[in-house]
Amino acid sequence: RSTVEDIFRKYRMSDEDAALAADVLMYADIRGVESHGVSNMMRAYVSGFQEGRINPNPDWKIVRQAAAVCTIDSDQGHGLVVGPAAMNEAIERAEKYGIGSVSVTNGAHFGAAGYHARMALEHDMIGIAMTTGGVTVVPTNGAERMVGLNPIAIAAPTRNEPPFIFDASMSSVAGNKIVLAKRLGVNVLPGWIAESDGTPIMEEQPIPDDYMILPLGGTREIGSHKGYSLAVMIEILSGVLSGGGAGPFRRGGASHHFVAYKIDAFMDVDLFKDDMDAYMKALQETTPAPGHDRVVYAGLPEHEEEIERLEHGIPYHPEVIEWFQSITAELELTDRFG
């Protein structure tokens, strides 16, 4: 965390913004979501600063609003900073109107969507966060990159059980996982990517240099039209609705969309949490299919991983530590890993 903050400050982010950005990344690593932790993302963010794609001190502002909703121009601000600010804006409006919705344009990568959605939980709200990922996904039956990776997260509070936190891209697999797998020499699994001509790769094999990512579902026969359409939905709600365009026609970087639902505007909060606990517990107690030990729900494995890692630490690949040593030397920062 300290090294990540040092790097962000070196690129002229304020102390407060550097700490917040580091918090989003550490959230991912502590919960075992390495694809959106420091292993992949710090390299991308350093490149973003160096190439001028991320503004370390943005003058973000609300450019249009009406009661429960608004649109924010991010001024190319870091999504790890503007994202939480936009989610807080949605939460504040939900506190007043029962629901709050915020679209963000002209932005940058906002890290793990689950971090932003989860912010609503402590306010007894349901949170939703989504964003336009890189345009690397082919439409079902297509042979061109036309759709973003486009993750969406939803978080719902519970009382005693771990909260429900779903966070996933609408591609077959997170783009960063492909990058990570290629860097580590891990084979791609069937249904993850397509050849350069759009043919789905349906056998485990090394990742080719030229590939395209398939929609969630992989092929039409097993539901890729659903993942494809959900990805387009996120293009509409995040990109088109904020004025940022969609797919290959996007303008001004990433676009995001946030929603907060104030539960007591809809029903009694205690009853909601009791019902959530009963359902989450029942899901865990579902009889497992042959060959499986148990049934889980979104957020439960990450909750358990968080407990484990807070006690025993975060396991990083040696190559990640080497990169941190290299970048701290390049930026003349303290090496805490030696």
Backbone as numpy.savetxt, mean C-alpha at the origin, in Angstrom:
# Nx Ny Nz CAx CAy CAz Cx Cy Cz
15.15 2.57 11.81 14.33 3.77 11.81 15.19 5.03 11.81
16.20 5.04 12.64 17.07 6.23 12.73 17.79 6.48 11.41
18.25 5.42 10.77 18.95 5.57 9.49 18.00 6.05 8.40
16.79 5.51 8.38 15.80 5.94 7.40 15.49 7.43 7.59
15.32 7.85 8.83 15.08 9.28 9.09 16.26 10.12 8.64
17.48 9.65 8.89 18.68 10.38 8.44 18.65 10.59 6.93
18.30 9.53 6.19 18.29 9.62 4.73 17.24 10.61 4.26
16.04 10.56 4.84 14.99 11.50 4.45 15.40 12.94 4.77
16.02 13.15 5.93 16.46 14.52 6.27 17.55 15.00 5.33
18.40 14.06 4.90 19.48 14.43 3.97 18.90 14.98 2.67
17.73 14.47 2.30 17.06 14.97 1.09 16.07 16.09 1.41
16.31 16.77 2.53 15.64 18.03 2.90 14.22 17.88 3.41
13.82 16.70 3.83 12.54 16.58 4.52 12.69 17.11 5.94
11.62 17.66 6.49 11.65 18.15 7.87 11.78 16.99 8.84
12.18 17.28 10.07 12.29 16.23 11.09 10.95 15.52 11.27
9.87 16.29 11.33 8.54 15.72 11.55 8.13 14.82 10.39
8.35 15.29 9.16 7.97 14.50 8.00 8.85 13.26 7.86
10.13 13.37 8.17 11.03 12.23 8.10 10.60 11.15 9.08
10.19 11.55 10.28 9.75 10.59 11.30 8.46 9.91 10.86
7.53 10.67 10.28 6.27 10.10 9.82 6.51 9.12 8.67
7.34 9.52 7.73 7.64 8.65 6.59 8.29 7.35 7.06
9.20 7.46 8.01 9.84 6.26 8.56 8.82 5.37 9.26
7.84 5.98 9.91 6.82 5.21 10.62 6.00 4.35 9.66
5.67 4.91 8.49 4.91 4.15 7.50 5.71 2.94 7.02
7.01 3.15 6.79 7.86 2.05 6.33 8.04 1.00 7.43
8.23 1.43 8.66 8.43 0.48 9.74 7.16 -0.30 10.03
6.00 0.33 9.82 4.72 -0.39 9.94 4.74 -1.62 9.04
5.18 -1.43 7.79 5.20 -2.54 6.84 6.18 -3.62 7.29
7.38 -3.23 7.69 8.39 -4.21 8.07 8.00 -4.97 9.34
7.44 -4.27 10.30 7.07 -4.91 11.56 5.96 -5.93 11.35
5.08 -5.68 10.37 3.98 -6.59 10.10 4.30 -7.60 9.01
5.58 -7.66 8.59 6.00 -8.66 7.64 5.67 -8.37 6.20
5.38 -7.10 5.89 5.04 -6.72 4.51 6.30 -6.12 3.87
7.31 -6.99 3.63 8.60 -6.50 3.18 8.54 -5.78 1.84
7.56 -6.13 1.01 7.46 -5.49 -0.31 7.28 -3.99 -0.20
6.74 -3.52 0.93 6.52 -2.09 1.11 7.30 -1.52 2.29
8.30 -2.29 2.74 9.18 -1.80 3.80 10.43 -1.17 3.22
11.46 -1.08 4.04 12.68 -0.39 3.62 13.45 -1.14 2.54
13.28 -2.48 2.47 14.07 -3.28 1.54 13.91 -2.81 0.10
12.67 -2.60 -0.32 12.40 -2.14 -1.68 12.26 -0.64 -1.78
11.52 -0.06 -0.84 11.04 1.30 -1.06 12.11 2.38 -0.89
13.06 2.19 0.03 14.06 3.25 0.22 14.86 3.51 -1.04
15.16 2.46 -1.81 15.88 2.64 -3.07 15.05 3.50 -4.03
13.75 3.19 -4.09 12.87 3.93 -4.99 12.74 5.38 -4.54
12.65 5.60 -3.23 12.48 6.97 -2.75 13.75 7.79 -2.94
14.91 7.18 -2.73 16.17 7.90 -2.98 16.24 8.31 -4.45
15.88 7.39 -5.34 15.86 7.73 -6.77 14.86 8.85 -7.06
13.71 8.79 -6.38 12.69 9.82 -6.57 13.17 11.19 -6.17
13.89 11.28 -5.07 14.47 12.56 -4.65 15.54 13.03 -5.64
16.41 12.11 -6.02 17.52 12.46 -6.90 17.04 12.92 -8.27
15.95 12.32 -8.73 15.43 12.65 -10.07 14.36 13.73 -10.05
14.07 14.27 -8.87 13.10 15.36 -8.77 11.65 14.95 -8.85
11.37 13.66 -8.65 9.99 13.19 -8.72 9.26 13.28 -7.38
10.00 13.49 -6.31 9.41 13.66 -4.99 9.84 15.02 -4.43
8.88 15.83 -4.05 9.14 17.15 -3.46 9.27 16.97 -1.95
10.45 17.23 -1.38 10.63 16.99 0.06 9.89 17.99 0.94
9.53 19.14 0.40 8.82 20.17 1.18 7.63 20.70 0.39
6.61 19.88 0.19 5.49 20.28 -0.66 4.57 21.30 0.00
3.98 22.13 -0.84 2.94 23.06 -0.39 1.60 22.47 -0.83
1.24 21.32 -0.22 0.00 20.67 -0.63 -1.20 21.48 -0.14
-2.30 21.43 -0.87 -3.46 22.25 -0.51 -4.74 21.62 -1.04
-5.84 21.97 -0.37 -7.18 21.57 -0.83 -7.57 22.48 -1.98
-7.91 21.90 -3.13 -8.24 22.69 -4.31 -9.73 22.66 -4.65
-10.48 21.75 -4.03 -11.92 21.69 -4.25 -12.53 20.93 -3.08
-13.71 21.40 -2.61 -14.32 20.71 -1.49 -15.81 20.98 -1.43
-16.52 20.08 -0.73 -17.95 20.21 -0.49 -18.29 19.34 0.71
-18.48 19.98 1.84 -18.90 19.29 3.08 -17.99 18.10 3.41
-18.46 16.88 3.13 -17.75 15.67 3.56 -16.59 15.28 2.66
-16.38 16.00 1.56 -15.37 15.57 0.59 -14.44 16.71 0.19
-13.28 16.33 -0.32 -12.38 17.34 -0.88 -11.35 16.67 -1.79
-10.68 17.50 -2.59 -9.57 17.06 -3.43 -8.33 17.85 -3.03
-7.22 17.14 -2.89 -5.95 17.74 -2.49 -4.96 17.66 -3.64
-4.29 18.80 -3.93 -3.14 18.79 -4.83 -1.91 18.58 -3.97
-1.22 17.45 -4.19 -0.12 17.04 -3.33 1.17 17.81 -3.57
1.27 18.55 -4.68 2.50 19.28 -5.03 3.70 18.33 -5.08
3.47 17.12 -5.59 4.50 16.08 -5.71 5.09 15.68 -4.36
4.32 15.92 -3.30 4.81 15.58 -1.96 4.92 14.08 -1.76
5.77 13.70 -0.82 5.96 12.28 -0.52 4.65 11.69 -0.02
4.23 10.58 -0.64 2.98 9.95 -0.24 2.98 9.45 1.19
4.17 9.16 1.73 4.26 8.72 3.12 3.92 9.84 4.10
3.88 11.08 3.61 3.55 12.24 4.44 2.17 12.80 4.08
1.94 13.01 2.79 0.66 13.57 2.36 -0.47 12.55 2.53
-0.16 11.27 2.37 -1.17 10.23 2.56 -1.80 10.28 3.94
-1.00 10.22 5.02 -1.58 10.33 6.36 -2.33 11.64 6.58
-1.82 12.74 6.00 -2.52 14.02 6.15 -3.89 13.97 5.50
-3.97 13.34 4.32 -5.26 13.22 3.62 -6.20 12.30 4.38
-5.68 11.21 4.94 -6.53 10.31 5.72 -7.05 11.02 6.96
-6.21 11.82 7.59 -6.67 12.61 8.74 -7.79 13.58 8.34
-7.67 14.14 7.14 -8.71 15.04 6.63 -10.02 14.28 6.45
-9.94 13.06 5.93 -11.14 12.23 5.77 -11.75 11.91 7.13
-10.90 11.61 8.11 -11.37 11.28 9.46 -12.06 12.49 10.11
-11.47 13.66 9.95 -12.07 14.88 10.51 -13.44 15.14 9.90
-13.56 14.95 8.61 -14.85 15.19 7.95 -15.86 14.12 8.34
-15.39 12.89 8.53 -16.28 11.82 8.98 -16.79 12.10 10.40
-15.95 12.67 11.22 -16.36 13.01 12.59 -17.52 14.00 12.57
-17.53 14.87 11.58 -18.57 15.91 11.48 -19.79 15.44 10.69
-19.55 14.68 9.60 -20.64 14.35 8.69 -21.02 12.86 8.68
-20.26 12.03 9.40 -20.52 10.60 9.40 -19.70 9.84 8.38
-19.28 10.53 7.34 -18.42 9.95 6.31 -17.52 11.05 5.78
-16.29 10.71 5.45 -15.36 11.65 4.86 -14.63 10.99 3.72
-14.45 11.71 2.62 -13.78 11.14 1.45 -12.84 12.18 0.85
-11.61 11.76 0.58 -10.59 12.68 0.09 -9.87 12.05 -1.10
-9.77 12.81 -2.18 -8.98 12.40 -3.33 -7.71 13.24 -3.39
-6.62 12.64 -3.81 -5.33 13.33 -3.88 -4.75 13.15 -5.27
-4.29 14.24 -5.87 -3.66 14.20 -7.17 -2.25 14.76 -7.08
-1.46 14.54 -8.16 -0.12 15.12 -8.25 0.75 14.67 -7.08
0.71 13.36 -6.78 1.40 12.86 -5.61 2.52 11.89 -5.93
2.91 11.12 -4.92 3.96 10.12 -5.05 3.57 8.89 -4.24
4.29 7.81 -4.43 4.01 6.52 -3.79 3.74 6.69 -2.30
2.64 6.09 -1.80 2.29 6.33 -0.39 2.53 5.13 0.52
3.34 4.17 0.05 3.70 3.04 0.91 2.57 2.05 1.03
2.52 1.37 2.17 1.49 0.35 2.41 0.13 1.00 2.62
-0.84 0.63 1.79 -2.18 1.21 1.90 -2.79 0.93 3.27
-2.44 -0.23 3.86 -3.00 -0.59 5.15 -2.67 0.39 6.25
-1.52 1.05 6.17 -1.16 2.04 7.19 -2.21 3.14 7.25
-2.60 3.64 6.10 -3.54 4.76 6.03 -4.94 4.33 6.44
-5.37 3.17 5.95 -6.70 2.67 6.33 -6.77 2.43 7.83
-5.71 1.91 8.42 -5.69 1.57 9.84 -5.81 2.81 10.73
-5.45 3.96 10.22 -5.53 5.19 11.01 -6.95 5.45 11.52
-7.95 4.95 10.80 -9.34 5.20 11.18 -9.75 4.40 12.42
-9.05 3.32 12.72 -9.50 2.40 13.77 -9.57 3.06 15.13
-8.58 3.88 15.46 -8.55 4.48 16.79 -9.64 5.54 16.96
-10.32 5.87 15.88 -11.44 6.82 15.95 -12.79 6.11 15.87
-12.78 4.80 16.04 -14.00 3.99 15.89 -14.62 4.21 14.52
-13.77 4.14 13.51 -14.20 4.29 12.13 -13.67 3.14 11.29
-14.32 2.92 10.16 -13.81 2.04 9.12 -13.01 2.89 8.15
-11.83 2.44 7.79 -10.99 3.21 6.88 -10.75 2.48 5.57
-10.73 3.23 4.49 -10.39 2.70 3.16 -9.33 3.60 2.54
-8.31 2.99 1.95 -7.28 3.75 1.25 -6.92 3.00 -0.02
-6.75 3.75 -1.10 -6.36 3.13 -2.38 -5.47 4.10 -3.14
-4.72 3.57 -4.10 -3.79 4.42 -4.84 -3.50 3.82 -6.20
-3.05 4.67 -7.12 -2.66 4.21 -8.45 -1.21 3.77 -8.42
-0.99 2.47 -8.62 0.37 1.95 -8.71 0.90 2.06 -10.12
2.11 1.56 -10.33 2.73 1.64 -11.64 1.91 0.96 -12.72
1.88 1.56 -13.91 1.10 1.01 -15.03 1.90 -0.13 -15.65
1.80 -1.29 -15.01 2.56 -2.46 -15.45 1.67 -3.68 -15.67
0.36 -3.49 -15.56 -0.59 -4.61 -15.62 -1.30 -4.63 -16.97
-1.44 -5.84 -17.53 -2.18 -6.00 -18.79 -3.66 -6.20 -18.47
-4.56 -5.67 -19.29 -5.98 -6.03 -19.14 -6.16 -7.52 -19.45
-7.23 -8.10 -18.96 -7.55 -9.48 -19.33 -7.59 -9.61 -20.85
-6.85 -10.59 -21.36 -6.72 -10.87 -22.80 -5.90 -9.82 -23.54
-5.24 -8.91 -22.83 -4.48 -7.85 -23.48 -2.99 -8.14 -23.55
-2.31 -7.34 -24.39 -0.87 -7.50 -24.57 -0.15 -6.16 -24.41
-0.78 -5.21 -23.72 -0.15 -3.92 -23.45 -0.37 -3.56 -21.99
0.58 -2.82 -21.42 0.45 -2.34 -20.05 -0.51 -1.14 -20.05
-1.70 -1.34 -19.48 -2.73 -0.30 -19.53 -3.30 0.05 -18.15
-3.00 -0.76 -17.14 -3.64 -0.61 -15.83 -2.55 -0.60 -14.74
-2.83 0.13 -13.66 -1.89 0.17 -12.56 -1.99 -1.04 -11.65
-0.96 -1.22 -10.83 -0.97 -2.28 -9.82 -2.10 -2.06 -8.82
-2.33 -0.82 -8.44 -3.52 -0.32 -7.77 -3.97 -1.09 -6.53
-3.27 -0.88 -5.42 -3.69 -1.52 -4.16 -4.86 -0.81 -3.50
-5.60 -1.56 -2.72 -6.68 -1.02 -1.89 -6.60 -1.68 -0.52
-6.89 -0.91 0.51 -6.90 -1.44 1.88 -8.19 -1.02 2.55
-8.71 -1.93 3.39 -9.86 -1.60 4.23 -9.58 -2.12 5.63
-9.84 -1.28 6.62 -9.60 -1.64 8.02 -10.88 -1.43 8.81
-11.26 -2.45 9.59 -12.47 -2.38 10.41 -12.12 -2.75 11.85
-12.59 -1.97 12.82 -12.21 -2.21 14.22 -12.94 -3.40 14.84
-12.29 -3.97 15.84 -12.85 -5.05 16.64 -12.71 -4.66 18.11
-13.14 -5.55 19.01 -12.95 -5.26 20.43 -11.77 -6.07 20.98
-11.83 -7.39 20.92 -10.80 -8.25 21.48 -9.98 -8.99 20.42
-10.58 -9.27 19.29 -9.87 -9.95 18.22 -9.01 -8.93 17.45
-7.94 -9.39 16.78 -7.17 -8.47 15.93 -8.07 -7.85 14.87
-7.91 -6.57 14.58 -8.78 -5.92 13.60 -8.63 -6.52 12.20
-9.68 -6.40 11.42 -9.65 -6.83 10.03 -8.94 -5.74 9.23
-7.81 -6.09 8.61 -7.08 -5.14 7.77 -6.69 -5.84 6.48
-7.43 -5.60 5.43 -7.13 -6.15 4.11 -6.32 -5.13 3.33
-5.22 -5.56 2.72 -4.36 -4.66 1.96 -3.74 -5.46 0.82
-4.15 -5.17 -0.40 -3.62 -5.92 -1.53 -3.77 -5.13 -2.82
-2.85 -5.38 -3.74 -2.98 -4.79 -5.06 -3.99 -5.59 -5.87
-4.53 -4.97 -6.89 -5.47 -5.67 -7.75 -4.76 -6.35 -8.92
-3.44 -6.38 -8.86 -2.66 -7.20 -9.77 -2.53 -8.59 -9.16
-2.01 -9.54 -9.93 -1.87 -10.90 -9.44 -0.99 -10.96 -8.21
-0.03 -10.06 -8.13 0.90 -9.98 -7.00 1.45 -8.57 -6.98
1.84 -8.09 -5.81 2.40 -6.74 -5.71 3.63 -6.61 -6.61
3.71 -5.51 -7.34 4.84 -5.29 -8.23 6.17 -5.36 -7.51
6.20 -4.85 -6.27 7.44 -4.87 -5.50 7.87 -6.29 -5.17
6.91 -7.21 -5.06 7.27 -8.60 -4.79 7.99 -9.22 -5.99
7.59 -8.82 -7.20 8.29 -9.29 -8.39 9.71 -8.74 -8.40
9.84 -7.45 -8.09 11.17 -6.83 -8.03 12.04 -7.54 -7.00
11.46 -7.79 -5.83 12.20 -8.46 -4.75 12.60 -9.87 -5.17
11.66 -10.60 -5.79 11.94 -11.97 -6.21 13.04 -12.00 -7.27
12.99 -11.06 -8.20 14.02 -11.01 -9.26 15.38 -10.69 -8.67
15.41 -9.77 -7.71 16.67 -9.39 -7.08 17.29 -10.55 -6.31
16.43 -11.40 -5.72 16.92 -12.51 -4.92 17.03 -13.81 -5.71
16.69 -13.75 -7.01 16.80 -14.95 -7.85 15.74 -15.99 -7.59
14.56 -15.55 -7.09 13.47 -16.48 -6.79 12.59 -16.64 -8.03
12.12 -17.86 -8.29 11.26 -18.10 -9.45 9.91 -17.41 -9.29
9.32 -17.05 -10.43 7.95 -16.52 -10.44 6.99 -17.70 -10.35
5.87 -17.51 -9.69 4.87 -18.56 -9.58 3.87 -18.47 -10.73
3.16 -19.56 -11.03 2.19 -19.55 -12.13 1.11 -18.48 -11.92
0.77 -17.78 -13.01 -0.32 -16.81 -12.96 0.07 -15.44 -12.46
1.37 -15.20 -12.23 1.80 -13.89 -11.74 2.03 -12.90 -12.89
2.75 -13.35 -13.90 3.17 -12.43 -14.96 2.89 -13.03 -16.33
3.04 -12.17 -17.35 2.85 -12.60 -18.74 4.13 -12.35 -19.52
4.29 -13.12 -20.60 5.38 -12.86 -21.54 5.19 -11.49 -22.18
6.18 -11.04 -22.92 6.11 -9.73 -23.55 4.98 -9.62 -24.58
4.46 -10.77 -25.06 3.34 -10.74 -26.02 1.98 -10.89 -25.33
1.98 -10.92 -23.98 0.75 -11.03 -23.23 0.36 -12.44 -22.83
1.10 -13.46 -23.25 0.78 -14.83 -22.90 1.06 -15.08 -21.42
0.05 -15.49 -20.63 0.28 -15.75 -19.20 1.30 -16.87 -18.99
2.20 -16.66 -18.05 3.17 -17.69 -17.68 2.53 -18.53 -16.59
2.26 -19.78 -16.90 1.50 -20.65 -16.00 2.34 -21.79 -15.43
3.65 -21.64 -15.49 4.55 -22.59 -14.86 5.60 -21.82 -14.07
6.05 -22.40 -12.96 7.09 -21.76 -12.16 8.38 -21.70 -12.98
8.99 -20.51 -13.02 10.21 -20.34 -13.80 10.92 -19.05 -13.37
12.18 -18.89 -13.77 12.87 -17.62 -13.49 12.14 -16.45 -14.14
12.26 -15.29 -13.54 11.57 -14.10 -14.06 12.31 -13.57 -15.28
11.65 -13.47 -16.44 12.32 -12.95 -17.64 12.59 -11.45 -17.50
13.49 -10.95 -18.34 13.82 -9.52 -18.28 12.65 -8.66 -18.72
11.92 -9.12 -19.73 10.79 -8.35 -20.26 9.50 -9.10 -19.91
8.72 -8.54 -19.00 7.48 -9.19 -18.58 6.42 -8.14 -18.29
5.18 -8.58 -18.20 4.07 -7.73 -17.79 3.32 -8.46 -16.68
2.75 -7.71 -15.76 2.06 -8.32 -14.63 0.60 -8.57 -14.99
0.11 -9.73 -14.56 -1.29 -10.10 -14.83 -2.21 -9.49 -13.77
-3.48 -9.30 -14.10 -4.45 -8.85 -13.10 -4.68 -9.93 -12.05
-5.21 -9.54 -10.91 -5.60 -10.49 -9.87 -6.51 -11.56 -10.47
-6.14 -12.81 -10.29 -6.87 -13.92 -10.91 -6.05 -14.61 -11.97
-5.12 -13.88 -12.58 -4.20 -14.48 -13.55 -4.78 -14.59 -14.95
-5.78 -15.44 -15.13 -6.40 -15.62 -16.44 -7.92 -15.48 -16.33
-8.56 -15.28 -17.48 -10.02 -15.09 -17.52 -10.74 -16.28 -16.89
-10.22 -17.48 -17.11 -10.87 -18.68 -16.62 -10.93 -18.74 -15.09
-9.98 -18.11 -14.42 -9.98 -18.13 -12.96 -10.17 -16.75 -12.35
-10.77 -15.84 -13.14 -11.27 -14.60 -12.57 -10.47 -13.34 -12.77
-9.55 -13.30 -13.73 -8.74 -12.09 -13.90 -9.57 -10.88 -14.30
-10.74 -11.11 -14.92 -11.60 -9.98 -15.29 -12.09 -9.23 -14.05
-12.15 -9.92 -12.92 -12.56 -9.27 -11.67 -11.45 -8.37 -11.14
-10.23 -8.91 -11.07 -9.11 -8.09 -10.63 -8.87 -6.92 -11.57
-8.97 -7.17 -12.86 -8.81 -6.12 -13.87 -9.82 -4.99 -13.67
-11.07 -5.34 -13.47 -12.12 -4.33 -13.30 -11.98 -3.58 -11.98
-11.58 -4.28 -10.93 -11.33 -3.60 -9.66 -10.18 -2.62 -9.79
-9.14 -2.98 -10.55 -8.02 -2.07 -10.78 -8.48 -0.83 -11.54
-9.36 -1.03 -12.52 -9.91 0.12 -13.26 -10.75 0.99 -12.33
-11.51 0.37 -11.44 -12.28 1.13 -10.45 -11.37 2.06 -9.64
-10.21 1.54 -9.23 -9.27 2.36 -8.45 -8.68 3.46 -9.32
-8.44 3.19 -10.60 -8.00 4.24 -11.52 -9.03 5.38 -11.55
-10.31 5.00 -11.54 -11.38 6.00 -11.61 -11.48 6.80 -10.32
-11.57 6.10 -9.18 -11.76 6.79 -7.91 -10.54 7.59 -7.48
-9.34 7.08 -7.79 -8.12 7.78 -7.39 -7.68 8.77 -8.46
-7.54 8.30 -9.69 -6.98 9.14 -10.74 -7.97 10.06 -11.41
-9.01 9.50 -12.02 -9.95 10.33 -12.77 -10.69 11.30 -11.86
-11.16 10.83 -10.70 -11.94 11.68 -9.80 -11.13 12.84 -9.23
-9.82 12.67 -9.10 -8.98 13.73 -8.55 -8.47 14.67 -9.62
-8.72 14.35 -10.88 -8.22 15.17 -11.98 -6.86 14.74 -12.47
-6.42 13.54 -12.04 -5.09 13.09 -12.41 -5.03 12.16 -13.60
-6.18 11.87 -14.24 -6.19 10.96 -15.38 -6.05 9.52 -14.96
-6.03 8.61 -15.94 -6.01 7.17 -15.63 -5.07 6.43 -16.55
-4.49 5.34 -16.02 -3.65 4.46 -16.81 -2.52 5.20 -17.50
-2.31 4.94 -18.79 -1.22 5.61 -19.51 -1.48 7.09 -19.74
-2.68 7.57 -19.37 -3.02 8.99 -19.57 -2.95 9.79 -18.27
-2.31 9.22 -17.25 -2.19 9.94 -15.98 -1.37 11.21 -16.13
-1.71 12.18 -15.25 -0.97 13.43 -15.21 -0.45 13.64 -13.79
0.81 14.02 -13.65 1.32 14.49 -12.36 1.53 13.45 -11.29
1.98 12.27 -11.63 2.35 11.29 -10.61 1.17 10.50 -10.07
1.35 9.95 -8.87 0.34 9.06 -8.29 -0.87 9.83 -7.78
-2.02 9.16 -7.78 -3.25 9.69 -7.20 -3.76 8.71 -6.15
-4.40 9.24 -5.11 -4.88 8.40 -4.01 -6.35 8.72 -3.73
-6.99 7.83 -2.99 -8.36 8.05 -2.54 -8.53 7.46 -1.15
-9.15 8.21 -0.25 -9.33 7.81 1.14 -10.79 7.99 1.54
-11.28 7.05 2.35 -12.64 7.15 2.87 -12.62 6.75 4.34
-13.37 7.48 5.17 -13.56 7.11 6.57 -15.05 7.08 6.87
-15.50 5.99 7.51 -16.90 5.83 7.90 -16.97 5.89 9.43
-17.71 6.84 9.97 -17.91 6.92 11.42 -18.99 5.93 11.81
-18.61 4.90 12.55 -19.52 3.80 12.80 -20.78 4.25 13.54
-20.65 5.13 14.53 -21.83 5.50 15.31 -22.80 6.39 14.55
-22.42 6.80 13.34 -23.38 7.48 12.47 -24.29 6.46 11.78
-23.87 5.20 11.80 -24.62 4.12 11.16 -25.29 3.21 12.17
-24.58 2.94 13.29 -25.10 2.00 14.28 -24.34 2.16 15.58
-24.70 1.40 16.60 -24.02 1.44 17.89 -22.62 0.84 17.76
-21.60 1.56 18.24 -20.22 1.12 18.10 -19.97 -0.19 18.85
-20.51 -0.31 20.07 -20.29 -1.53 20.85 -20.86 -2.75 20.14
-22.06 -2.60 19.57 -22.66 -3.72 18.85 -21.82 -4.07 17.63
-21.33 -3.05 16.94 -20.48 -3.30 15.76 -19.26 -4.13 16.15
-18.59 -3.72 17.23 -17.38 -4.42 17.65 -17.69 -5.84 18.15
-18.80 -5.98 18.83 -19.21 -7.32 19.27 -19.47 -8.23 18.07
-20.15 -7.68 17.06 -20.43 -8.46 15.86 -19.15 -8.80 15.11
-18.23 -7.85 15.06 -16.94 -8.10 14.40 -16.17 -9.19 15.13
-16.12 -9.10 16.46 -15.42 -10.12 17.24 -16.00 -11.50 16.99
-17.33 -11.58 17.01 -17.99 -12.88 16.81 -17.64 -13.46 15.44
-17.62 -12.59 14.43 -17.35 -13.07 13.07 -15.88 -13.44 12.90
-14.97 -12.58 13.39 -13.54 -12.87 13.26 -13.18 -14.16 14.01
-13.79 -14.34 15.18 -13.52 -15.56 15.96 -14.04 -16.79 15.22
-15.23 -16.66 14.63 -15.81 -17.78 13.90 -14.98 -18.13 12.66
-14.43 -17.12 12.01 -13.57 -17.39 10.85 -12.35 -18.20 11.27
-11.76 -17.81 12.42 -10.59 -18.54 12.90 -10.94 -19.98 13.30
-12.16 -20.19 13.73 -12.58 -21.52 14.19 -13.17 -22.37 13.08
-13.16 -21.85 11.85 -13.65 -22.62 10.71 -12.83 -23.90 10.55
-13.50 -25.00 10.28 -12.79 -26.26 10.05 -11.87 -26.12 8.85
-10.57 -26.38 9.01 -9.65 -26.23 7.88 -9.78 -27.38 6.88
-9.51 -27.07 5.64 -9.52 -28.09 4.59 -8.32 -29.02 4.77
-8.38 -30.22 4.21 -7.25 -31.16 4.33 -5.94 -30.51 3.87
-4.89 -30.75 4.65 -3.59 -30.21 4.32 -3.32 -28.84 4.90
-4.30 -28.28 5.64 -4.13 -26.95 6.23 -4.38 -27.03 7.73
-3.61 -26.23 8.47 -3.70 -26.27 9.93 -4.83 -25.40 10.48
-5.11 -24.30 9.80 -6.11 -23.37 10.34 -6.59 -22.42 9.27
-7.62 -21.64 9.61 -8.16 -20.59 8.75 -7.83 -19.25 9.39
-7.42 -18.28 8.59 -7.12 -16.95 9.09 -7.96 -15.93 8.31
-7.88 -14.68 8.71 -8.52 -13.60 7.96 -7.51 -12.48 7.78
-7.80 -11.55 6.89 -6.87 -10.46 6.58 -6.57 -9.64 7.84
-5.30 -9.52 8.14 -4.87 -8.76 9.31 -4.40 -9.64 10.46
-4.89 -10.88 10.52 -4.50 -11.77 11.62 -3.04 -12.23 11.51
-2.58 -12.73 10.35 -1.17 -13.13 10.26 -0.22 -11.96 10.50
-0.60 -10.77 10.00 0.24 -9.59 10.19 0.28 -9.19 11.66
-0.85 -9.32 12.35 -0.90 -9.04 13.79 0.05 -9.96 14.55
0.02 -11.24 14.20 0.90 -12.20 14.87 2.37 -11.95 14.54
2.62 -11.55 13.29 4.00 -11.24 12.89 4.50 -10.00 13.63
3.62 -9.04 13.84 3.99 -7.83 14.57 4.43 -8.16 16.00
3.69 -9.04 16.66 4.05 -9.46 18.02 5.43 -10.12 18.01
5.64 -11.01 17.05 6.92 -11.72 16.93 8.09 -10.77 16.67
7.90 -9.85 15.74 9.01 -8.98 15.34 9.29 -7.89 16.38
8.27 -7.44 17.07 8.52 -6.46 18.12 9.35 -7.08 19.25
9.21 -8.38 19.43 9.98 -9.06 20.48 11.36 -9.49 20.00
11.44 -10.01 18.77 12.69 -10.62 18.31 13.41 -9.83 17.22
12.80 -8.76 16.71 13.45 -7.97 15.68 12.97 -8.31 14.28
13.44 -7.53 13.32 13.04 -7.68 11.92 14.17 -8.35 11.16
13.92 -9.49 10.52 14.98 -10.15 9.75 15.17 -9.49 8.38
16.34 -8.91 8.16 16.64 -8.30 6.86 17.67 -9.13 6.11
17.50 -9.23 4.81 18.47 -9.92 3.97 19.80 -9.14 4.03
20.95 -9.86 4.06 22.24 -9.16 4.12 22.42 -8.13 3.01
21.82 -8.40 1.84 21.94 -7.45 0.73 21.29 -6.11 1.07
20.24 -6.14 1.88 19.58 -4.90 2.29 20.49 -4.09 3.21
21.13 -4.78 4.15 22.06 -4.10 5.05 23.23 -3.52 4.27
23.71 -4.26 3.27 24.80 -3.76 2.44 24.39 -2.49 1.70
23.14 -2.46 1.23 22.67 -1.25 0.54 22.63 -0.07 1.50
22.16 -0.29 2.71 22.12 0.80 3.68 23.53 1.29 4.01
24.47 0.38 4.13 25.85 0.79 4.39 26.40 1.61 3.22
26.04 1.19 2.00 26.51 1.90 0.82 25.91 3.30 0.72
24.58 3.41 0.94 23.94 4.71 0.78 24.33 5.67 1.90
24.51 5.15 3.11 24.94 6.04 4.19 26.36 6.55 3.95
27.21 5.71 3.38 28.57 6.16 3.04 28.51 7.22 1.94
27.66 6.96 0.92 27.53 7.91 -0.18 27.01 9.27 0.29
26.08 9.24 1.24 25.48 10.49 1.74 26.20 11.04 2.96
27.28 10.38 3.35 28.09 10.80 4.50 27.25 10.86 5.78
26.51 9.78 6.01 25.68 9.64 7.21 26.28 8.58 8.11
25.81 8.56 9.36 26.29 7.59 10.33 25.95 6.16 9.88
26.93 5.26 9.94 26.70 3.85 9.65 26.40 3.15 10.97
25.14 2.74 11.18 24.75 2.08 12.41 24.80 0.56 12.29
25.22 0.06 11.10 25.16 -1.38 10.86 26.53 -2.04 10.87
27.57 -1.27 11.00 28.93 -1.81 10.91 29.26 -2.79 12.01
